[in-house]
C-alpha cells in the first residue's frame, strides 16, 4: 500500500494548462492601445519550440539562462521552457545599479540572456560582464542593431522547431531558478529555488488561505517578472489555468486601470506605491471594477489610509501579504478568520488588514528576543521574525552569510515584528530602518503610515539622521499632493493627534517631487540616507 511517486516539477504545472484550459487567454500590453493575445494551447506549442531551440544551442542541463525582460508572453515561455528542459531560469532586474548587475551575471555564470529589445541598452552598459555569455536572444522578429555580439532573434530561434517536446523526468530537488536579493545593503545574494519548492509555493498560493486563484480568475501581476518570479504568479496561474494579463513595460496607473477594466481582472498583485497611484487614477477616471475580487499588496506595509480608501471609496478589499526573496516569496496573507465576520470594518482593519498576515499552511514563524528565546504572542512583545518551511531557503548560493540561519533550521529575516494572540504578525520595521533615539526605538514604518494618512500627502518615507545628543532623530521626506502645502509643524501636530509622543516626532522635513524607489517599487531609504547625510545601517 502507498502512493505514487510523482516528482513535483515544472512539467506538472506546464502540462495541466494546455490539457484542461487550451482556450484560456494570455494577454500582453505591447504598445499604447495594442495587446497581444493567444491561448494556453498556442503558448504551449511555442514554449515547446523553445525547448527544442535550447537543445539546438547545445546547452547542457543545469546551465544558467538569464532573462532581462518585462512582463509578457515571451517571458512566460522562458519561465517554463528553461526549467522543463532541466536548465536554470535566472531573472535579471534591469533597474539594478550597473555594478550589481555585472556582479550577478558573472556570479551566476549565465550562458544565454533573453532580453527585451527595449532593454538592450541595459546590456550594453554591462558589457564587461558578458564575456562568458554565449548567446543573446532578443525578444523581436528580427535582429536589431546593437553593439553587442552573438545576437539572435527570438522568433527566428523558434522558427521551424517542432511544437511537441518529449517530457523530461526531472528530480524535484533540481534547481529550477535563481533570484538575487535586491542588494540594498551589501552585495546581492543568490537564492536558488527547486522544482519542488516552486510547485509547493504555487499550490499553496492558489489555496483559499492565500489568493484562492482558480480557472475562473483573470490575474494581473503588476509585480515585475524579474522580481522574485512576480511573486510566483506566472507559475500559479499556469498551474490552475487562470487567464493571465501582463503589463509589458506599461506600468503607469492609466495603463493598469485600462487593463483591469478591459480584461475583467479578478485578482491583482502589486506593491503599495502601485496601488496608491491606481487609487488616484480610479478617482480621476471615476470607473468601477465590478469583477475585481481583491488586490494584494506586498513588498512593504500599505498605509492604513490606503486600505481604508480602497474599501470606502472603491468598495475593494486590499489584503496585505508578506514574504521575501528567501521565502519564494509569499509566506503570509492577512485574511480575517471566519468568526471575525461579525466584526465591524474598523476592527477588521485595525486587527487584521494592517498586519503582515497569518502564515500560510506549511510556513512556521516565531518572534525571538536577543538570546533567541521565543517571545509570547501578546501583540506587544517585539523581536526578530524567524521563519521556516518547504519554500524557505536553508542557505544562500555560495554559502553567503551563514549567520542568517539557526542551527535548528530557522531563517533570520531581519524583520522586527510582534505577533497577536490570534497569530497575526506585524512588521514593526526592518532592523536596519529602526530609529534609535535616546536609547528608545522609533518605527519608521509606523510613522510613514501615519504621515501618509494626512489629506495633503501622497508619499512619505522616514529615515534616521545623526544627532549629537540623542544619537538619531527622524527625518520625514514627504511628497505633497498637487496644490497642497505641508509644513513640519503640520506633520508634528498630525502625529500628536494620532498618539505619537513629542520625543518621537520628526525634527526635519524634506519636501520631494517623489520618494526614490528601488527597482521593485519600494522606498529606497539608502538613497535618502545618502542624500541627507543620514545614519547608514551596517552592511547585511
C-alpha positions in Angstrom: 0.0 0.0 0.0 1.2 3.5 -0.7 1.1 6.5 -3.0 2.5 7.1 -6.4 6.0 8.6 -6.5 5.5 11.6 -8.8 8.2 14.2 -9.0 6.9 17.7 -8.1 8.4 19.6 -11.1 7.6 22.3 -13.6 6.0 19.8 -16.0 3.1 19.2 -13.7 2.3 22.9 -13.9 3.0 23.3 -17.7 1.1 20.2 -19.0 -2.0 20.9 -17.0 -2.6 24.3 -18.6 -2.8 23.1 -22.2 -4.6 19.9 -21.4 -7.5 21.4 -19.5 -7.5 25.1 -20.4 -6.4 25.2 -24.1 -8.7 28.2 -25.0 -8.0 30.4 -21.9 -6.3 33.7 -22.9 -2.9 35.2 -22.1 -2.9 38.9 -22.8 0.1 41.2 -23.0 0.2 45.0 -23.4 2.7 45.5 -26.2 2.1 49.2 -27.1 -0.3 52.1 -26.5 -3.7 50.6 -27.2 -2.1 47.4 -28.6 -2.3 44.0 -27.0 -1.0 40.6 -27.9 -3.5 37.7 -27.3 -3.1 34.0 -27.6 -4.3 30.9 -25.8 -2.7 28.3 -23.5 -2.6 26.0 -26.5 -0.6 28.4 -28.5 1.6 29.2 -25.5 2.3 25.5 -25.1 3.3 25.0 -28.7 5.7 28.0 -28.7 7.2 27.0 -25.4 7.9 23.5 -26.6 9.5 25.0 -29.7 11.8 27.0 -27.4 12.7 23.8 -25.6 13.9 22.3 -28.8 15.8 25.5 -29.6 17.6 25.3 -26.3 18.8 21.8 -27.2 19.8 23.1 -30.6 22.0 25.7 -28.9 23.9 22.8 -27.3 23.2 23.9 -23.7 23.8 21.3 -21.0 21.2 20.5 -18.3 21.9 22.7 -15.3 23.1 25.6 -17.5 22.0 29.0 -16.2 20.0 31.0 -18.7 19.0 34.6 -17.8 16.1 36.8 -18.8 16.2 40.6 -18.8 12.6 41.4 -19.7 9.3 43.0 -18.8 6.2 41.0 -18.0 4.9 39.4 -21.2 4.1 36.2 -23.1 7.6 35.6 -24.4 9.0 35.9 -20.9 6.3 33.4 -19.7 7.5 31.0 -22.4 11.0 31.2 -20.9 9.6 30.6 -17.4 8.7 27.1 -18.5 10.9 26.1 -21.4 14.1 26.7 -19.4 13.2 24.6 -16.3 11.2 22.0 -18.2 14.4 21.1 -20.0 16.4 20.8 -16.8 18.1 24.2 -17.1 18.0 27.0 -14.6 16.0 30.2 -15.0 17.7 33.4 -13.8 15.7 36.6 -13.8 17.7 39.8 -14.1 16.5 43.1 -12.7 17.1 45.9 -15.3 16.8 48.5 -12.6 19.8 47.4 -10.6 22.9 49.5 -10.4 25.4 48.6 -13.1 28.0 47.1 -10.6 25.3 44.8 -9.1 24.0 43.7 -12.4 27.6 42.9 -13.6 28.2 41.0 -10.4 25.1 38.9 -10.7 25.6 37.9 -14.3 29.2 36.9 -13.6 28.5 35.1 -10.3 25.6 33.1 -11.8 27.7 32.2 -14.9 24.8 32.9 -17.3 25.4 31.3 -20.7 22.5 32.8 -22.5 20.5 36.0 -21.9 17.0 36.5 -23.3 16.3 40.3 -23.5 13.5 42.7 -24.4 14.6 44.8 -27.4 13.9 48.0 -25.3 16.3 46.7 -22.6 19.3 46.2 -24.9 20.9 49.4 -23.7 21.0 47.9 -20.2 23.1 45.0 -21.5 25.3 47.4 -23.5 26.2 49.2 -20.3 27.2 46.0 -18.5 29.3 44.7 -21.4 32.2 43.9 -19.1 30.2 41.1 -17.5 29.2 39.4 -20.8 32.5 37.6 -21.7 31.0 34.2 -20.6 27.7 34.7 -22.4 27.4 32.5 -25.5 24.2 33.9 -26.9 22.0 36.9 -26.5 18.4 36.3 -27.7 16.3 39.4 -28.4 12.6 39.3 -28.0 11.9 40.6 -31.5 11.0 39.4 -35.0 14.4 40.3 -36.4 17.9 41.1 -35.1 18.1 44.8 -34.1 21.1 47.0 -34.4 23.4 46.8 -31.4 27.0 46.9 -30.3 26.5 43.5 -28.6 27.9 40.3 -30.2 26.2 37.0 -30.7 22.7 38.4 -31.1 19.8 36.3 -32.4 16.1 37.0 -32.9 13.8 35.1 -30.5 11.2 34.5 -33.3 13.9 33.3 -35.7 15.3 31.0 -32.9 11.9 29.3 -32.5 11.1 29.1 -36.2 11.0 25.6 -37.7 11.2 23.7 -34.4 8.5 21.1 -33.5 5.7 22.1 -31.3 5.9 18.9 -29.2 8.8 18.1 -26.9 9.2 14.8 -25.1 8.6 15.3 -21.4 11.7 15.0 -19.3 11.9 13.3 -15.9 13.3 15.9 -13.6 14.1 15.2 -10.0 12.1 17.6 -7.8 15.1 18.8 -5.8 16.8 20.0 -9.0 17.3 23.8 -9.1 14.6 25.5 -11.1 15.6 29.1 -10.8 17.7 31.7 -9.2 16.8 35.1 -7.9 19.1 37.6 -6.2 18.3 39.7 -3.2 18.0 43.4 -4.0 21.4 44.2 -2.7 20.3 47.5 -1.0 22.9 46.7 1.7 26.0 44.7 0.6 26.3 42.6 -2.5 23.2 40.8 -3.8 22.9 37.2 -2.6 21.7 34.3 -4.7 18.6 32.3 -3.7 18.0 29.0 -5.5 14.5 27.6 -5.9 13.9 24.0 -6.6 11.2 22.4 -8.7 9.7 21.0 -5.6 9.7 24.3 -3.7 8.3 26.2 -6.7 5.5 23.7 -7.1 4.5 23.7 -3.4 4.6 27.5 -3.3 2.3 27.7 -6.4 0.0 25.1 -5.0 -0.3 26.8 -1.6 -0.7 30.4 -3.0 -3.7 29.2 -5.1 -5.4 27.9 -1.9 -8.1 29.7 -0.1 -5.6 30.6 2.6 -3.8 32.8 0.1 -5.4 34.0 -3.2 -8.0 31.3 -4.0 -6.8 31.6 -7.6 -8.5 29.3 -10.0 -9.7 28.7 -13.6 -12.5 31.3 -13.1 -9.9 34.1 -12.5 -8.1 36.7 -14.6 -4.9 37.6 -12.8 -2.8 40.8 -13.2 0.6 40.7 -11.6 1.9 44.3 -11.7 4.9 42.8 -9.8 7.8 42.5 -12.3 8.6 39.0 -13.5 12.2 39.9 -12.8 11.4 40.3 -9.1 11.0 37.0 -7.2 9.2 35.5 -10.2 6.4 38.0 -9.9 5.6 36.5 -6.5 5.2 33.1 -8.2 2.0 34.3 -10.1 3.1 33.0 -13.5 3.6 29.5 -12.2 0.5 29.5 -10.0 -1.7 31.0 -12.8 -0.5 28.4 -15.4 -0.9 25.6 -12.9 -4.7 26.4 -12.4 -5.4 27.6 -15.9 -6.2 31.2 -14.9 -6.3 33.9 -17.5 -3.0 35.9 -17.3 -2.8 39.6 -18.0 0.7 41.2 -18.5 1.5 44.9 -18.5 4.6 44.8 -20.6 6.7 47.9 -19.8 3.4 49.9 -19.4 3.1 50.0 -15.6 1.7 53.5 -15.3 -1.6 53.8 -13.4 -3.6 54.7 -16.5 -2.5 51.5 -18.4 -3.1 49.4 -15.3 -6.6 50.6 -14.8 -7.3 50.1 -18.5 -6.1 46.5 -18.4 -8.2 45.8 -15.2 -11.3 47.2 -16.8 -11.0 45.7 -20.3 -9.7 42.3 -19.3 -12.1 42.0 -16.4 -9.3 41.3 -13.9 -10.4 39.5 -10.7 -7.1 39.5 -8.8 -4.2 41.9 -9.0 -0.9 42.0 -7.2 1.5 44.9 -6.6 3.5 47.0 -4.1 1.7 49.7 -2.2 3.1 52.5 -4.3 1.4 50.9 -7.3 -1.9 50.8 -5.6 -1.5 54.4 -4.4 -1.1 55.5 -8.0 -4.0 53.3 -9.2 -6.3 54.8 -6.5 -5.6 58.3 -7.8 -6.4 57.1 -11.4 -9.6 55.4 -10.3 -10.7 58.6 -8.7 -9.7 60.6 -11.8 -11.5 58.3 -14.2 -14.5 57.6 -12.0 -14.5 54.0 -13.2 -15.7 50.8 -11.4 -14.1 47.4 -11.2 -17.0 45.1 -10.6 -15.1 41.9 -11.5 -12.2 42.6 -9.1 -12.3 40.3 -6.0 -9.3 41.9 -4.2 -5.9 43.5 -4.7 -2.9 42.1 -2.8 -0.2 44.5 -1.6 3.3 43.3 -0.6 6.9 44.3 -0.5 6.2 46.9 2.2 3.3 47.6 4.6 0.5 49.6 2.9 -0.6 52.6 4.9 -3.9 52.2 6.8 -5.2 55.3 4.9 -4.7 53.4 1.6 -6.5 50.3 2.9 -9.4 52.5 4.1 -9.5 54.4 0.8 -9.9 51.2 -1.3 -12.7 49.9 1.0 -14.6 53.1 1.5 -14.1 54.9 -1.9 -14.0 51.9 -4.3 -15.5 49.0 -2.4 -12.3 47.0 -3.0 -10.5 44.8 -0.4 -6.8 45.5 -0.2 -5.2 42.5 1.5 -1.6 42.6 2.8 0.8 39.8 2.1 4.3 39.2 3.5 7.3 37.5 2.1 10.9 37.8 1.0 13.1 36.6 -1.9 14.3 33.9 0.6 10.7 32.7 1.1 9.9 32.3 -2.7 8.4 34.9 -1.7 4.8 34.6 -0.4 4.6 33.3 3.2 1.6 35.0 4.8 -1.6 36.9 4.0 -3.8 39.0 6.2 -7.2 37.4 5.8 -9.7 37.5 8.7 -10.9 34.3 10.3 -14.5 33.0 10.0 -15.5 34.2 13.4 -14.4 37.7 12.6 -17.2 38.1 10.0 -19.3 39.8 12.7 -16.6 42.4 13.5 -17.1 45.9 12.2 -14.9 47.1 9.4 -12.8 49.4 11.6 -11.9 46.5 13.9 -11.0 44.2 11.0 -8.7 46.9 9.5 -7.0 47.5 12.8 -6.6 43.9 13.9 -6.2 42.1 10.6 -5.8 44.2 7.5 -2.8 46.2 8.7 -1.0 43.1 9.8 1.6 41.3 7.6 -0.7 38.3 7.8 -1.3 34.8 9.0 1.4 32.3 8.0 0.3 30.1 5.1 0.0 26.3 5.6 3.5 24.8 5.7 5.1 28.0 7.0 6.2 28.4 10.6 7.1 31.7 12.2 8.2 32.8 15.6 9.4 36.0 17.3 12.6 35.8 19.3 14.5 38.1 21.7 18.2 38.9 21.9 19.1 35.4 23.1 16.8 33.6 20.6 14.2 32.9 23.3 10.7 32.7 21.8 8.6 35.7 22.8 4.9 35.5 23.7 2.2 36.1 21.1 0.7 39.0 23.1 0.7 41.8 20.5 3.3 43.8 22.3 6.5 41.7 22.6 8.8 42.8 19.9 11.7 40.8 18.4 13.2 39.4 15.3 11.0 37.3 13.0 12.2 33.8 12.2 10.6 31.6 9.5 10.9 28.1 8.1 9.1 26.0 5.6 9.3 23.9 2.4 9.8 27.0 0.2 12.2 28.8 2.5 15.9 28.6 1.8 18.3 26.8 4.0 21.4 28.6 2.7 22.4 31.2 0.1 24.1 30.4 -3.1 27.8 30.1 -2.4 27.2 29.8 1.4 26.9 33.6 1.9 26.0 34.9 5.4 25.6 31.7 7.3 24.7 33.7 10.4 21.3 34.3 8.9 20.4 30.6 9.7 20.0 29.0 13.1 21.4 25.6 14.0 17.9 24.2 14.4 16.7 25.2 10.9 15.2 28.7 11.1 15.9 31.6 8.8 16.5 35.0 10.4 14.5 37.5 8.3 16.0 40.7 9.7 12.4 42.0 10.2 11.4 43.3 13.7 7.9 42.1 14.5 5.3 41.2 17.1 2.5 38.6 17.0 -1.0 38.9 18.2 -2.8 36.2 20.3 -4.7 35.4 17.1 -1.5 34.5 15.2 -1.3 37.6 13.0 2.2 39.1 13.0 3.0 42.7 12.2 6.3 44.0 10.9 7.4 46.8 13.2 10.4 47.7 10.9 13.5 46.3 9.3 16.3 46.1 11.8 18.3 48.5 9.6 15.4 51.0 9.4 14.6 51.3 13.1 15.5 54.7 14.6 17.2 54.6 18.0 16.7 57.9 19.8 18.0 58.4 23.3 18.1 54.6 23.8 14.4 54.2 22.7 13.3 52.7 19.3 11.1 54.5 16.8 9.4 52.6 14.0 9.9 54.4 10.7 7.2 52.2 9.1 4.5 53.2 11.6 5.4 56.9 11.2 5.3 56.7 7.4 1.9 55.2 7.5 0.5 57.9 9.8 2.0 60.7 7.8 0.5 59.3 4.6 -2.9 59.5 6.3 -2.7 63.3 6.0 -5.0 64.5 3.3 -2.3 66.6 1.6 0.3 63.8 1.5 0.9 61.4 -1.4 4.0 59.6 -0.2 6.2 59.7 2.9 9.4 58.0 4.0 11.2 58.3 7.3 14.9 57.8 8.0 17.3 58.4 10.8 19.7 61.3 10.9 22.6 61.6 13.3 22.1 63.7 16.4 24.9 64.6 18.9 22.6 64.4 21.9 20.0 61.7 21.1 22.2 59.5 18.7 19.5 59.5 16.0 16.4 61.6 15.2 13.7 61.1 12.5 13.7 62.9 9.2 10.5 62.8 7.2 10.7 63.0 3.4 7.2 63.9 2.1 5.6 64.2 -1.4 2.7 66.6 -1.2 -0.4 66.1 -3.3 -0.7 68.7 -6.2 -1.5 72.1 -4.7 -1.1 71.0 -1.1 1.3 72.8 1.3 2.9 70.7 4.0 5.0 72.1 6.9 6.9 70.4 9.7 4.6 71.8 12.3 1.6 70.3 10.4 3.3 66.9 10.3 4.2 67.1 14.0 0.6 68.2 15.0 -0.9 65.4 12.9 1.3 62.8 14.5 0.5 64.0 18.0 -3.2 63.7 17.2 -2.6 60.0 16.2 -1.0 59.2 19.5 2.7 59.8 19.0 4.8 61.2 21.8 6.6 64.5 21.5 10.1 62.9 21.7 9.2 60.7 18.8 8.3 63.4 16.3 10.5 64.2 13.3 13.0 67.0 13.7 13.3 67.7 10.0 11.0 67.7 6.9 12.1 67.5 3.3 9.6 68.1 0.5 10.1 65.9 -2.6 8.6 65.5 -6.0 8.8 61.7 -5.5 10.4 59.4 -3.0 13.3 57.5 -4.5 12.4 53.9 -5.2 14.2 50.6 -5.6 13.9 48.6 -8.8 10.8 46.8 -7.4 8.9 49.9 -6.3 9.9 50.1 -2.6 11.1 53.3 -1.0 14.9 53.4 -1.3 16.0 54.7 2.1 19.6 54.1 1.1 19.3 56.9 -1.4 17.6 59.2 1.2 20.3 58.4 3.8 23.0 59.3 1.3 21.2 62.5 0.1 20.7 63.9 3.6 23.7 62.6 5.4 21.6 60.3 7.4 22.6 57.4 9.5 23.5 54.3 7.4 23.0 50.8 8.7 25.9 48.4 8.6 26.1 46.0 5.6 23.9 42.9 5.9 
